[in-house]
């Protein structure tokens, strides 16, 4: 079933409801996903600053597939990027340290 997720609170409700419907304890899901129970609780409570990669691991553990509904105009660009990948980021220039400035 599709469930729209428009906020971290929506995702939290989805995670908690799925966990509870499977009769799983929070700490059991956390352990099997190799995550902390506090982290899982944070996700369930809609905390906005959780690490996305860890959220994906939690969703996978619960059998939740994350799917994005993108505009059809973006499909060609998505296919190109999947084929070629992204260019590596340019290195940032380090700021000069006061003691190292040359006059």
N, C-alpha and C positions, 0 to 999 in steps of 0.2 A: 504494500500500500504506500502511496506517495503521501508525504507529510511536508508541507512547506516550512522551511526554516528561514526566518527573516531576522533572527536575533540569537544571541547566545542563550537567552532564556528559553527560546523555542527548542534549541538543541538540547539543553539541559532536561527539559520535560521529556523529549524523545528518548534520551539515554536512560533516564530514571524509569520511565514507563516500560521500556524494553527489558531493563534489568529485572524489574519487579514482576513483569508478566512471565519471565523465565524462572522466577523464584530463586534468584541469585542474590547472595549477600554482597554488599558493596565491597567489602575487603576480599571476597573470593574473586570477583571480577577484576579488581585491581591486581591481585596477585597473579592471576592467569595471564593478564595483559602486561605483566612486568611494570606496573605503575603503582604509585602510592595511593592509599585510600583517601588521603586528603585531596590529591589531584582529582580523583574520580568525583569526590564530593563537590569540589570546585566546579567541575564541568556540569554536574547535575544542578548546581545552584546558579548557573549562567555566568560565571566569572568570565569577563571579557579578555583577560590577559593570559589565558592558558596557552601552552605551546601547541601549535597546530599539528605537528607531526605526532605528538603523543595523543591528541584527540583522535586522529585517524587510526592509531593503534587500538584505542578503546572502542571505536566504532566497529572495527574489524572483529574484535573479540566478541562483540555483542551481535554480530551478523547484520550490521547496518551498513548499507552501501550508500556512499555519498555521491550524488549525481548532480551536475550543474546543467541547467537549461540555458544555453547560450544562444544569442541571436544567430540566425542562419548566415548573416553577412560575415561572421567571424570564422566560419568553418574552414575556408581556404587558408587563412592565416594560421589557424590551429594546426592544420595538416602540415604546412610548411615548417612550422616551429618544431613539431614532433619529429619530422624527418631530419632537420638540420641541427636542432638544439639551439640554445641561446649562446650568444657570444660571451666569452668570459668578461666579467666586470673589469673595467679599467682600475688600476691601482690608484688609490687616493694619494695625493701628495701630502706628506706629513708636514705639519705646521712647524715653523722654526722655533726652536727653544731659545729663550732670551740670551742665554750664555753662549750659544753657538753662532750668533749672527756675526757676519764679517762686514766690516765697513770699508 
